[in-house]
Amino acid sequence: MPVRFFITSGATVDCTAAARLIEGFQAEYLLADRGYDTDAIILKAVDEGMTPVIPPGKNRNHLREYDEYLYKLRHLVENAFRLLKRRRGIAAALR
């Protein structure tokens, strides 16, 4: 389940808050999808001692290598978001 989150406006791109989300975390890997493949996030992850497991975006000139097996495990994160979204309807009904 999520351990930190920031609420942003609907027009805000998710990757703009990603560096703040990983700041101060102790982790071996950072798993994220292509939308988080920015130089700032990669550098922040490395500075925090994490190995980024992010597939390179299609706009990259130099395709960075990543652990494809670990990336496949990212579905666990997606499942956590699915659970949160499912409960959102329950919370709205209780208001």
MOPAC internal coordinates of N, CA, C and O (Angstrom, degrees):
PM7 1SCF
backbone

  N    0.0000 0     0.00 0     0.00 0    0    0    0
  C    1.4452 1     0.00 0     0.00 0    1    0    0
  C    1.5340 1   108.93 1     0.00 0    2    1    0
  O    1.2310 1   120.08 1   -24.88 1    3    2    1
  N    1.3135 1   117.45 1   155.12 1    3    2    1
  C    1.4705 1   120.57 1  -177.29 1    5    3    2
  C    1.5321 1   112.00 1   -60.49 1    6    5    3
  O    1.2310 1   121.04 1   -37.73 1    7    6    5
  N    1.3200 1   115.62 1   142.27 1    7    6    5
  C    1.4607 1   120.81 1   177.59 1    9    7    6
  C    1.5289 1   111.92 1  -109.60 1   10    9    7
  O    1.2310 1   120.37 1   167.07 1   11   10    9
  N    1.3308 1   116.90 1   -12.93 1   11   10    9
  C    1.4661 1   120.94 1   177.55 1   13   11   10
  C    1.5243 1   108.03 1  -156.64 1   14   13   11
  O    1.2310 1   120.76 1   -38.27 1   15   14   13
  N    1.3198 1   116.14 1   141.73 1   15   14   13
  C    1.4577 1   119.17 1   175.85 1   17   15   14
  C    1.5147 1   109.39 1  -152.22 1   18   17   15
  O    1.2310 1   120.95 1   -23.43 1   19   18   17
  N    1.3217 1   115.80 1   156.57 1   19   18   17
  C    1.4527 1   123.45 1   174.86 1   21   19   18
  C    1.5191 1   107.56 1  -126.16 1   22   21   19
  O    1.2310 1   120.33 1   -41.41 1   23   22   21
  N    1.2956 1   116.97 1   138.59 1   23   22   21
  C    1.4543 1   120.77 1   176.27 1   25   23   22
  C    1.5265 1   107.47 1   -94.24 1   26   25   23
  O    1.2310 1   121.31 1   -54.13 1   27   26   25
  N    1.3209 1   115.10 1   125.87 1   27   26   25
  C    1.4532 1   120.91 1  -179.71 1   29   27   26
  C    1.5207 1   108.70 1  -124.08 1   30   29   27
  O    1.2310 1   120.64 1   -10.01 1   31   30   29
  N    1.3104 1   116.38 1   169.99 1   31   30   29
  C    1.4568 1   119.43 1   177.92 1   33   31   30
  C    1.5260 1   109.23 1   -70.31 1   34   33   31
  O    1.2310 1   120.58 1   -19.83 1   35   34   33
  N    1.3090 1   116.50 1   160.17 1   35   34   33
  C    1.4530 1   121.14 1  -178.29 1   37   35   34
  C    1.5174 1   113.60 1   -63.77 1   38   37   35
  O    1.2310 1   120.32 1   156.76 1   39   38   37
  N    1.3280 1   116.99 1   -23.24 1   39   38   37
  C    1.4630 1   120.65 1  -178.55 1   41   39   38
  C    1.5272 1   112.69 1   -89.28 1   42   41   39
  O    1.2310 1   120.05 1   176.56 1   43   42   41
  N    1.3299 1   117.51 1    -3.44 1   43   42   41
  C    1.4597 1   121.18 1  -178.57 1   45   43   42
  C    1.5212 1   110.24 1   -80.69 1   46   45   43
  O    1.2310 1   120.59 1   -48.75 1   47   46   45
  N    1.3105 1   116.47 1   131.25 1   47   46   45
  C    1.4615 1   121.64 1   177.51 1   49   47   46
  C    1.5271 1   108.80 1   -71.93 1   50   49   47
  O    1.2310 1   120.16 1   -47.38 1   51   50   49
  N    1.3222 1   117.30 1   132.62 1   51   50   49
  C    1.4680 1   121.39 1  -175.51 1   53   51   50
  C    1.5172 1   113.80 1   -56.50 1   54   53   51
  O    1.2310 1   120.20 1   142.66 1   55   54   53
  N    1.3271 1   117.23 1   -37.34 1   55   54   53
  C    1.4595 1   119.35 1  -174.49 1   57   55   54
  C    1.5299 1   112.56 1   -66.54 1   58   57   55
  O    1.2310 1   119.36 1   164.26 1   59   58   57
  N    1.3353 1   118.83 1   -15.74 1   59   58   57
  C    1.4667 1   119.99 1  -179.93 1   61   59   58
  C    1.5252 1   111.97 1   -70.88 1   62   61   59
  O    1.2310 1   119.46 1   155.07 1   63   62   61
  N    1.3319 1   118.63 1   -24.93 1   63   62   61
  C    1.4608 1   121.97 1   179.72 1   65   63   62
  C    1.5228 1   112.67 1   -99.93 1   66   65   63
  O    1.2310 1   119.94 1   176.07 1   67   66   65
  N    1.3199 1   117.72 1    -3.93 1   67   66   65
  C    1.4606 1   120.96 1  -173.99 1   69   67   66
  C    1.5207 1   113.08 1   -63.34 1   70   69   67
  O    1.2310 1   119.57 1   139.48 1   71   70   69
  N    1.3226 1   118.43 1   -40.52 1   71   70   69
  C    1.4656 1   120.68 1  -179.04 1   73   71   70
  C    1.5299 1   110.67 1   -61.45 1   74   73   71
  O    1.2310 1   120.36 1   141.58 1   75   74   73
  N    1.3292 1   116.92 1   -38.42 1   75   74   73
  C    1.4784 1   120.03 1   177.41 1   77   75   74
  C    1.5173 1   110.97 1   -68.14 1   78   77   75
  O    1.2310 1   119.97 1   146.61 1   79   78   77
  N    1.3209 1   117.67 1   -33.39 1   79   78   77
  C    1.4629 1   121.08 1  -178.44 1   81   79   78
  C    1.5244 1   112.18 1   -67.32 1   82   81   79
  O    1.2310 1   119.75 1   143.74 1   83   82   81
  N    1.3204 1   118.08 1   -36.26 1   83   82   81
  C    1.4588 1   119.64 1  -176.42 1   85   83   82
  C    1.5186 1   113.36 1   -92.11 1   86   85   83
  O    1.2310 1   120.29 1   173.02 1   87   86   85
  N    1.3235 1   117.05 1    -6.98 1   87   86   85
  C    1.4630 1   120.70 1  -178.57 1   89   87   86
  C    1.5242 1   110.98 1   -60.40 1   90   89   87
  O    1.2310 1   121.10 1   -53.01 1   91   90   89
  N    1.3432 1   115.49 1   126.99 1   91   90   89
  C    1.4572 1   120.98 1   176.13 1   93   91   90
  C    1.5193 1   115.26 1    81.81 1   94   93   91
  O    1.2310 1   119.51 1  -179.74 1   95   94   93
  N    1.3116 1   118.54 1     0.26 1   95   94   93
  C    1.4694 1   120.86 1   178.78 1   97   95   94
  C    1.5207 1   110.31 1   -84.39 1   98   97   95
  O    1.2310 1   121.30 1   -36.53 1   99   98   97
  N    1.3132 1   115.12 1   143.47 1   99   98   97
  C    1.4456 1   122.15 1   174.30 1  101   99   98
  C    1.5226 1   107.43 1  -101.18 1  102  101   99
  O    1.2310 1   120.06 1   -69.63 1  103  102  101
  N    1.3135 1   117.48 1   110.37 1  103  102  101
  C    1.4627 1   121.50 1   178.91 1  105  103  102
  C    1.5152 1   108.19 1  -151.83 1  106  105  103
  O    1.2310 1   121.53 1   -26.18 1  107  106  105
  N    1.3065 1   114.67 1   153.82 1  107  106  105
  C    1.4598 1   119.40 1   178.93 1  109  107  106
  C    1.5242 1   111.38 1   -82.72 1  110  109  107
  O    1.2310 1   120.76 1   144.39 1  111  110  109
  N    1.3446 1   116.16 1   -35.61 1  111  110  109
  C    1.4589 1   121.44 1  -176.60 1  113  111  110
  C    1.5223 1   110.65 1  -131.59 1  114  113  111
  O    1.2310 1   120.90 1   -27.56 1  115  114  113
  N    1.3156 1   115.89 1   152.44 1  115  114  113
  C    1.4579 1   123.04 1   170.37 1  117  115  114
  C    1.5195 1   106.79 1  -117.36 1  118  117  115
  O    1.2310 1   120.41 1   -69.32 1  119  118  117
  N    1.3317 1   116.82 1   110.68 1  119  118  117
  C    1.4616 1   121.63 1   178.50 1  121  119  118
  C    1.5166 1   109.09 1   -97.89 1  122  121  119
  O    1.2310 1   120.72 1   -52.29 1  123  122  121
  N    1.3095 1   116.22 1   127.71 1  123  122  121
  C    1.4688 1   120.97 1   179.27 1  125  123  122
  C    1.5251 1   108.76 1  -155.48 1  126  125  123
  O    1.2310 1   120.98 1   -18.93 1  127  126  125
  N    1.3306 1   115.73 1   161.07 1  127  126  125
  C    1.4632 1   118.72 1   179.48 1  129  127  126
  C    1.5229 1   110.74 1   -87.51 1  130  129  127
  O    1.2310 1   121.17 1    -0.93 1  131  130  129
  N    1.3254 1   115.37 1   179.07 1  131  130  129
  C    1.4709 1   121.39 1  -175.40 1  133  131  130
  C    1.5259 1   113.78 1   -56.29 1  134  133  131
  O    1.2310 1   120.25 1   151.81 1  135  134  133
  N    1.3044 1   117.13 1   -28.19 1  135  134  133
  C    1.4593 1   120.50 1  -179.20 1  137  135  134
  C    1.5230 1   113.37 1   -63.04 1  138  137  135
  O    1.2310 1   120.33 1   163.55 1  139  138  137
  N    1.3289 1   116.97 1   -16.45 1  139  138  137
  C    1.4595 1   121.93 1  -179.64 1  141  139  138
  C    1.5229 1   111.93 1  -103.70 1  142  141  139
  O    1.2310 1   119.86 1  -166.93 1  143  142  141
  N    1.3038 1   117.87 1    13.07 1  143  142  141
  C    1.4594 1   121.91 1   179.62 1  145  143  142
  C    1.5250 1   109.78 1   -83.48 1  146  145  143
  O    1.2310 1   121.39 1  -102.10 1  147  146  145
  N    1.3222 1   114.95 1    77.90 1  147  146  145
  C    1.4654 1   120.49 1   174.41 1  149  147  146
  C    1.5220 1   108.05 1  -122.08 1  150  149  147
  O    1.2310 1   120.68 1   -26.65 1  151  150  149
  N    1.3219 1   116.30 1   153.35 1  151  150  149
  C    1.4601 1   119.95 1   179.35 1  153  151  150
  C    1.5260 1   111.14 1   -59.73 1  154  153  151
  O    1.2310 1   120.32 1   140.74 1  155  154  153
  N    1.3247 1   117.00 1   -39.26 1  155  154  153
  C    1.4710 1   120.77 1  -178.34 1  157  155  154
  C    1.5284 1   111.31 1   -62.53 1  158  157  155
  O    1.2310 1   120.03 1   137.47 1  159  158  157
  N    1.3288 1   117.55 1   -42.53 1  159  158  157
  C    1.4682 1   120.24 1  -179.16 1  161  159  158
  C    1.5269 1   110.59 1   -70.13 1  162  161  159
  O    1.2310 1   120.45 1   138.57 1  163  162  161
  N    1.3176 1   116.75 1   -41.43 1  163  162  161
  C    1.4650 1   120.36 1   178.70 1  165  163  162
  C    1.5263 1   110.00 1   -60.77 1  166  165  163
  O    1.2310 1   120.34 1   132.71 1  167  166  165
  N    1.3335 1   116.95 1   -47.29 1  167  166  165
  C    1.4667 1   120.61 1  -179.93 1  169  167  166
  C    1.5289 1   111.80 1   -64.22 1  170  169  167
  O    1.2310 1   120.04 1   139.13 1  171  170  169
  N    1.3187 1   117.54 1   -40.87 1  171  170  169
  C    1.4642 1   120.95 1   179.10 1  173  171  170
  C    1.5208 1   110.54 1   -63.54 1  174  173  171
  O    1.2310 1   120.09 1   137.32 1  175  174  173
  N    1.3235 1   117.44 1   -42.68 1  175  174  173
  C    1.4659 1   121.11 1   178.69 1  177  175  174
  C    1.5283 1   110.67 1   -60.86 1  178  177  175
  O    1.2310 1   120.81 1   134.62 1  179  178  177
  N    1.3156 1   116.05 1   -45.38 1  179  178  177
  C    1.4709 1   120.09 1   179.53 1  181  179  178
  C    1.5214 1   110.25 1   -64.67 1  182  181  179
  O    1.2310 1   119.95 1   138.79 1  183  182  181
  N    1.3434 1   117.69 1   -41.21 1  183  182  181
  C    1.4695 1   121.32 1   177.55 1  185  183  182
  C    1.5221 1   111.75 1   -61.15 1  186  185  183
  O    1.2310 1   120.26 1   146.74 1  187  186  185
  N    1.3302 1   117.10 1   -33.26 1  187  186  185
  C    1.4658 1   121.76 1   179.64 1  189  187  186
  C    1.5322 1   111.86 1   -84.48 1  190  189  187
  O    1.2310 1   120.35 1  -178.04 1  191  190  189
  N    1.3437 1   116.93 1     1.96 1  191  190  189
  C    1.4608 1   121.09 1   177.33 1  193  191  190
  C    1.5196 1   114.50 1    85.93 1  194  193  191
  O    1.2310 1   120.23 1  -163.01 1  195  194  193
  N    1.3267 1   117.17 1    16.99 1  195  194  193
  C    1.4645 1   121.63 1  -179.41 1  197  195  194
  C    1.5215 1   110.46 1  -101.18 1  198  197  195
  O    1.2310 1   121.39 1   -28.81 1  199  198  197
  N    1.3172 1   114.94 1   151.19 1  199  198  197
  C    1.4552 1   121.03 1   171.16 1  201  199  198
  C    1.5170 1   107.22 1   -95.58 1  202  201  199
  O    1.2310 1   119.50 1   -62.66 1  203  202  201
  N    1.3258 1   118.56 1   117.34 1  203  202  201
  C    1.4592 1   119.45 1  -179.68 1  205  203  202
  C    1.5328 1   111.27 1   -71.59 1  206  205  203
  O    1.2310 1   120.79 1   -49.36 1  207  206  205
  N    1.3222 1   116.09 1   130.64 1  207  206  205
  C    1.4622 1   122.87 1   174.88 1  209  207  206
  C    1.5253 1   105.23 1  -116.65 1  210  209  207
  O    1.2310 1   121.77 1  -101.66 1  211  210  209
  N    1.3244 1   114.22 1    78.34 1  211  210  209
  C    1.4608 1   122.47 1  -176.18 1  213  211  210
  C    1.5220 1   107.27 1  -132.86 1  214  213  211
  O    1.2310 1   119.78 1   -59.88 1  215  214  213
  N    1.3186 1   118.03 1   120.12 1  215  214  213
  C    1.4634 1   118.25 1   177.51 1  217  215  214
  C    1.5297 1   110.32 1   -63.18 1  218  217  215
  O    1.2310 1   120.24 1   -36.69 1  219  218  217
  N    1.3157 1   117.14 1   143.31 1  219  218  217
  C    1.4598 1   119.31 1  -179.76 1  221  219  218
  C    1.5232 1   111.19 1   -67.29 1  222  221  219
  O    1.2310 1   121.03 1   -39.08 1  223  222  221
  N    1.3065 1   115.64 1   140.92 1  223  222  221
  C    1.4546 1   120.93 1   176.60 1  225  223  222
  C    1.5181 1   110.96 1   -65.51 1  226  225  223
  O    1.2310 1   120.98 1   -22.57 1  227  226  225
  N    1.2881 1   115.73 1   157.43 1  227  226  225
  C    1.4661 1   120.32 1  -177.58 1  229  227  226
  C    1.5272 1   112.41 1   -68.37 1  230  229  227
  O    1.2310 1   120.61 1   163.78 1  231  230  229
  N    1.3434 1   116.43 1   -16.22 1  231  230  229
  C    1.4604 1   119.93 1  -179.75 1  233  231  230
  C    1.5242 1   112.78 1   -89.30 1  234  233  231
  O    1.2310 1   119.60 1  -178.77 1  235  234  233
  N    1.3233 1   118.36 1     1.23 1  235  234  233
  C    1.4666 1   122.19 1  -179.27 1  237  235  234
  C    1.5213 1   110.89 1   -74.19 1  238  237  235
  O    1.2310 1   120.61 1   -43.86 1  239  238  237
  N    1.3316 1   116.45 1   136.14 1  239  238  237
  C    1.4650 1   120.95 1   174.50 1  241  239  238
  C    1.5272 1   110.32 1   -77.72 1  242  241  239
  O    1.2310 1   121.04 1   140.71 1  243  242  241
  N    1.3448 1   115.62 1   -39.29 1  243  242  241
  C    1.4663 1   121.42 1   178.93 1  245  243  242
  C    1.5238 1   107.68 1  -109.59 1  246  245  243
  O    1.2310 1   120.36 1   -67.24 1  247  246  245
  N    1.3241 1   116.91 1   112.76 1  247  246  245
  C    1.4625 1   120.69 1  -178.68 1  249  247  246
  C    1.5267 1   109.85 1   -79.30 1  250  249  247
  O    1.2310 1   121.04 1   -65.95 1  251  250  249
  N    1.3061 1   115.63 1   114.05 1  251  250  249
  C    1.4501 1   123.77 1  -179.40 1  253  251  250
  C    1.5236 1   109.48 1   -76.15 1  254  253  251
  O    1.2310 1   120.00 1   -36.21 1  255  254  253
  N    1.3368 1   117.60 1   143.79 1  255  254  253
  C    1.4623 1   120.69 1   176.32 1  257  255  254
  C    1.5191 1   109.77 1   -79.75 1  258  257  255
  O    1.2310 1   120.60 1   -27.22 1  259  258  257
  N    1.3348 1   116.46 1   152.78 1  259  258  257
  C    1.4641 1   122.34 1   177.28 1  261  259  258
  C    1.5216 1   108.28 1  -150.93 1  262  261  259
  O    1.2310 1   120.29 1   -20.60 1  263  262  261
  N    1.3109 1   117.06 1   159.40 1  263  262  261
  C    1.4599 1   122.62 1  -178.56 1  265  263  262
  C    1.5325 1   108.95 1   -79.13 1  266  265  263
  O    1.2310 1   120.45 1   -76.43 1  267  266  265
  N    1.3142 1   116.75 1   103.57 1  267  266  265
  C    1.4598 1   120.81 1  -175.79 1  269  267  266
  C    1.5307 1   112.12 1   -66.59 1  270  269  267
  O    1.2310 1   119.92 1   146.64 1  271  270  269
  N    1.3356 1   117.76 1   -33.36 1  271  270  269
  C    1.4687 1   120.05 1   178.27 1  273  271  270
  C    1.5253 1   110.78 1   -64.29 1  274  273  271
  O    1.2310 1   120.51 1   131.74 1  275  274  273
  N    1.3360 1   116.64 1   -48.26 1  275  274  273
  C    1.4671 1   119.70 1   178.96 1  277  275  274
  C    1.5209 1   110.96 1   -62.85 1  278  277  275
  O    1.2310 1   120.37 1   143.45 1  279  278  277
  N    1.3256 1   116.89 1   -36.55 1  279  278  277
  C    1.4603 1   119.82 1  -179.66 1  281  279  278
  C    1.5187 1   110.88 1   -61.95 1  282  281  279
  O    1.2310 1   120.08 1   144.48 1  283  282  281
  N    1.3126 1   117.46 1   -35.52 1  283  282  281
  C    1.4667 1   120.52 1   178.77 1  285  283  282
  C    1.5267 1   111.94 1   -63.74 1  286  285  283
  O    1.2310 1   119.98 1   154.90 1  287  286  285
  N    1.3283 1   117.64 1   -25.10 1  287  286  285
  C    1.4649 1   121.39 1   178.29 1  289  287  286
  C    1.5278 1   112.68 1   -74.20 1  290  289  287
  O    1.2310 1   120.53 1   171.60 1  291  290  289
  N    1.3212 1   116.60 1    -8.40 1  291  290  289
  C    1.4605 1   121.54 1  -179.74 1  293  291  290
  C    1.5223 1   112.09 1   -59.59 1  294  293  291
  O    1.2310 1   120.12 1   161.10 1  295  294  293
  N    1.3226 1   117.38 1   -18.90 1  295  294  293
  C    1.4617 1   119.95 1   179.81 1  297  295  294
  C    1.5270 1   111.43 1   -59.61 1  298  297  295
  O    1.2310 1   119.56 1   156.29 1  299  298  297
  N    1.3231 1   118.44 1   -23.71 1  299  298  297
  C    1.4639 1   120.88 1   176.72 1  301  299  298
  C    1.5288 1   110.91 1   -63.42 1  302  301  299
  O    1.2310 1   120.59 1   142.29 1  303  302  301
  N    1.3191 1   116.47 1   -37.71 1  303  302  301
  C    1.4649 1   120.94 1   176.89 1  305  303  302
  C    1.5267 1   109.62 1   -67.21 1  306  305  303
  O    1.2310 1   120.94 1   136.18 1  307  306  305
  N    1.3167 1   115.80 1   -43.82 1  307  306  305
  C    1.4664 1   119.88 1   179.12 1  309  307  306
  C    1.5249 1   110.89 1   -61.11 1  310  309  307
  O    1.2310 1   120.23 1   143.60 1  311  310  309
  N    1.3343 1   117.16 1   -36.40 1  311  310  309
  C    1.4687 1   120.71 1   177.85 1  313  311  310
  C    1.5295 1   111.04 1   -64.49 1  314  313  311
  O    1.2310 1   119.91 1   142.90 1  315  314  313
  N    1.3315 1   117.78 1   -37.10 1  315  314  313
  C    1.4679 1   120.90 1   178.30 1  317  315  314
  C    1.5291 1   110.20 1   -63.59 1  318  317  315
  O    1.2310 1   120.16 1   137.54 1  319  318  317
  N    1.3386 1   117.31 1   -42.46 1  319  318  317
  C    1.4641 1   120.00 1   177.24 1  321  319  318
  C    1.5278 1   111.35 1   -65.05 1  322  321  319
  O    1.2310 1   120.33 1   143.35 1  323  322  321
  N    1.3153 1   116.97 1   -36.65 1  323  322  321
  C    1.4628 1   120.47 1   178.12 1  325  323  322
  C    1.5227 1   110.32 1   -61.87 1  326  325  323
  O    1.2310 1   120.47 1   138.59 1  327  326  325
  N    1.3356 1   116.72 1   -41.41 1  327  326  325
  C    1.4636 1   120.28 1   178.09 1  329  327  326
  C    1.5279 1   111.22 1   -64.20 1  330  329  327
  O    1.2310 1   120.55 1   138.07 1  331  330  329
  N    1.3428 1   116.56 1   -41.93 1  331  330  329
  C    1.4597 1   119.76 1   178.89 1  333  331  330
  C    1.5259 1   111.22 1   -62.77 1  334  333  331
  O    1.2310 1   120.61 1   137.46 1  335  334  333
  N    1.3184 1   116.43 1   -42.54 1  335  334  333
  C    1.4614 1   119.81 1  -179.61 1  337  335  334
  C    1.5185 1   111.28 1   -67.21 1  338  337  335
  O    1.2310 1   120.09 1   144.25 1  339  338  337
  N    1.3021 1   117.44 1   -35.75 1  339  338  337
  C    1.4625 1   120.66 1   178.14 1  341  339  338
  C    1.5332 1   110.46 1   -64.63 1  342  341  339
  O    1.2310 1   120.23 1   140.27 1  343  342  341
  N    1.3145 1   117.16 1   -39.73 1  343  342  341
  C    1.4677 1   121.13 1  -179.36 1  345  343  342
  C    1.5193 1   112.38 1   -74.72 1  346  345  343
  O    1.2310 1   120.17 1   162.09 1  347  346  345
  N    1.3151 1   117.29 1   -17.91 1  347  346  345
  C    1.4649 1   121.16 1   178.60 1  349  347  346
  C    1.5208 1   110.01 1   -60.17 1  350  349  347
  O    1.2310 1   120.03 1   140.55 1  351  350  349
  N    1.3112 1   117.54 1   -39.45 1  351  350  349
  C    1.4662 1   121.62 1   178.38 1  353  351  350
  C    1.5074 1   112.24 1   -65.97 1  354  353  351
  O    1.2310 1   120.52 1   143.55 1  355  354  353
  N    1.3334 1   116.61 1   -36.45 1  355  354  353
  C    1.4621 1   121.25 1   177.47 1  357  355  354
  C    1.5243 1   110.29 1   -65.93 1  358  357  355
  O    1.2310 1   120.47 1   136.70 1  359  358  357
  N    1.3362 1   116.71 1   -43.30 1  359  358  357
  C    1.4624 1   120.89 1  -179.12 1  361  359  358
  C    1.5247 1   110.56 1   -64.37 1  362  361  359
  O    1.2310 1   119.87 1   141.54 1  363  362  361
  N    1.3233 1   117.86 1   -38.46 1  363  362  361
  C    1.4612 1   120.96 1   179.92 1  365  363  362
  C    1.5361 1   110.78 1   -67.13 1  366  365  363
  O    1.2310 1   120.24 1   145.99 1  367  366  365
  N    1.2974 1   117.14 1   -34.01 1  367  366  365
  C    1.4760 1   121.09 1  -179.85 1  369  367  366
  C    1.5282 1   111.23 1   -71.16 1  370  369  367
  O    1.2310 1   120.00 1   153.97 1  371  370  369
  N    1.3224 1   117.60 1   -26.03 1  371  370  369
  C    1.4594 1   121.35 1  -177.86 1  373  371  370
  C    1.5301 1   112.65 1   -82.90 1  374  373  371
  O    1.2310 1   119.67 1   169.94 1  375  374  373
  N    1.3024 1   118.23 1   -10.06 1  375  374  373
  C    1.4708 1   120.30 1  -177.91 1  377  375  374
  C    1.4808 1   111.86 1   -73.04 1  378  377  375
  O    1.2310 1   120.10 1   180.00 1  379  378  377

